[in-house]
Amino acid sequence: MEENSIEQEKKNFTPKNGFNLVGIDYFDNPDGQLYLIENFEMYQDALNAKKNRKKPEEYLILYKGPGGEYLSR
């Protein structure tokens, strides 16, 4: 059930346009683990922002694919 909650939260944080850099709060409850850092127009800008973080593995880039599917990296 926790996995479905996280997947739903990813969908909620996925922008219609551009790329959202979101942080993962492992200490929060399963219903509120993600928080928005910034929205970027270009993927490369979001990727650079993620790489410049102290712990890049604690961040996700959320976006919609060409078919409207929800994607994260």
C-alpha positions in Angstrom: 0.0 0.0 0.0 2.9 2.4 0.7 4.2 1.9 -2.8 0.9 3.0 -4.3 0.9 6.1 -2.1 4.4 7.1 -3.3 3.4 6.5 -6.9 0.3 8.6 -6.5 2.4 11.3 -4.9 4.8 11.3 -7.8 1.8 11.8 -10.2 0.6 14.7 -8.0 4.0 16.4 -8.3 4.5 15.8 -12.0 4.1 19.1 -13.9 2.0 19.5 -17.1 5.0 21.2 -18.6 8.7 21.1 -17.8 10.5 19.1 -15.2 10.0 19.2 -11.4 12.9 18.6 -9.1 11.5 17.1 -5.9 13.1 16.1 -2.7 12.4 12.9 -0.8 11.8 13.2 3.0 12.4 9.7 4.4 11.3 10.8 7.9 7.9 12.0 6.9 4.8 9.8 6.8 4.2 7.8 3.6 1.5 10.2 2.6 3.8 13.2 2.3 7.3 12.1 1.4 7.9 14.4 -1.6 8.3 18.2 -1.6 8.9 20.5 -4.5 12.3 22.2 -5.0 11.9 23.9 -8.3 10.3 23.6 -11.8 12.6 23.8 -14.9 11.8 24.2 -18.5 14.7 22.1 -19.7 15.7 18.6 -18.5 19.4 19.5 -18.5 18.8 22.3 -16.0 16.9 20.0 -13.7 19.6 17.3 -14.0 22.3 19.8 -13.2 20.4 21.1 -10.2 20.0 17.5 -8.9 23.7 16.7 -9.4 24.6 19.9 -7.5 22.7 18.7 -4.4 24.6 17.3 -1.4 22.9 13.9 -1.8 21.6 13.7 -5.4 20.1 10.2 -4.7 17.5 11.9 -2.4 16.0 13.8 -5.3 13.8 12.9 -8.3 13.1 14.7 -11.6 9.4 14.2 -12.4 7.9 14.9 -15.9 5.4 13.7 -18.4 6.5 11.7 -21.4 5.4 12.3 -25.0 2.4 10.0 -24.6 1.4 11.6 -21.3 2.9 8.9 -19.1 4.4 9.9 -15.8 8.1 9.5 -15.7 10.8 10.0 -13.0 14.6 9.9 -12.9 
